Amino acid sequence: MQFKHAPAAVSAVFDDPNLVSAAGLVPMLRLARSAGLDELARERLSVPTDKGANAGAKVMSLVAGMLAGADSIDDMNLLRHGGMGRLFDRTYAPSTLGSFLREFRFGHVRQLDAVASRVLANLASAAPLLRVRAGERVMVDLDDTIIEVHGYQKQGASFGYSGVRGLNALIATASTSASAPVILGQRLRQGKTGSPKGAAQIVGDALATLRRTGVAAGARPLLRADSAFYGHATIGTAIKAGADVSVTVRMDPAVKAAIATIPDDAWEMIEYTDSIRDEATGQLISKAEVAEIDFTAFRSRKKAERVAGRLVVRRIPDLNPAQAEQPTLFDTWRHHAFFTTTNTDDMDTVVADKTHRAHAIIEQVHADLKAGPLAHLPCGVFTANSAWLVLAVIAFNLTRTAGIIADRVGRLARATTATIRRTLIHVPARLARSARRITLHLPEAWPWQNAFTQLFTITHAPPPVAAV
């Protein structure tokens, strides 16, 4: 593409009061309001002093800024340009929103957690966020990630397991084979916090939120996690809440002893990285094998706290010559095991292994958040950053819902937040008023015009008539 005019023929003047750069905020905030975000925040948040006044409007403003791409408090100025004041009421200054966040304490963050949970339940009733096929399980994934920060003024920031200065965000998501992940629960923690700290509380809250959405009424949900969360508190909470677990185990003596008892003829070849099929026979050519054995977890605890299940083990050849003191006469293997309480009839060994490896989907959610509101934690106050994380999760779930409403069977239904923002939110528009009505004049031949129209029409539909 080349520039059509000579440079001298083009000038730039910021003087049009009727332009907006993100017309997609109109249906997005209508969607947020229909999910009860402002009302729930107004009823449940009790942030003190005048800085906590109008909590519902301030929460809506913060979420709107995140939907438009803000990753810091100063970026909330995105909401204060052109015709935004004609479209929306109470477009607060960034300083006002920053003062609001800095008044949060831990109890207020928990109140905001309750708001996020209920907003997700309302969104799930408005759109098929989690489509569950007959007999399918909802996958609940749990993992933490380090959000890098710089400087010494961030409360709680320190060097954690990644060797990076930051804060630790624990996230729980839900997904199905036909639906992209949504976030059920979240918690911001100090950077040096161990992964399992507080995980049991998050698991309980996440599964309660999942029940509130009503999508897990059939098969038991399955909690997937890595070895950092292999502990009685987390697993016991999940089982007590009616879920099965699939959690990677640490190679402790009990696990090694159980693996040693697996007979040689029990190993089954599986499709693994770089595996192919023989053209002549159709058989799989792979160096990964899987087997399982009955296993009781936490045998050092009292009988009531022991958990019976299966130990599924995947082994691959150990091809690292640096670890071998001398050439071996037989194959040596590296073993990767996880503990699951699923029934063999529901998931055989191969299916259980494939299902567990799909836990990596939560890394996409971490990357999505860090490419948006969590690119920075904007405040030096820890509780303000905790509230920022919850608001980022609300914005994430709103964009996921918008993508499904706009394009239920297309790519936007599983698109990242950046794609939703680029196609449905960052749509420039010019405002025209006539007969007390505002018309948004959008770009001609916008490639995603049909999806935007679908979202706009559904979110602006009149409320259903109450049954008599």
PyMOL commands that set and color helices and strands:
alter all, ss='L'
color gray80, all
select helices_A, chain A and resi 7-9+25-34+37-44+50-52+55-67+74-79+84-87+94-102+106-126+199-213+227-229+232-240+253-260+264-266+303-305+321-323+349-370+373-375+382-406+411-414+417-425+449-459
alter helices_A, ss='H'
color red, helices_A
select strands_A, chain A and resi 19-20+139-148+158-159+165-176+179-189+222-225+244-248+268-269+276-277+284-285+289-297+307-317+333-340+429-434+437-441
alter strands_A, ss='S'
color yellow, strands_A
deselect
rebuild
show_as cartoon
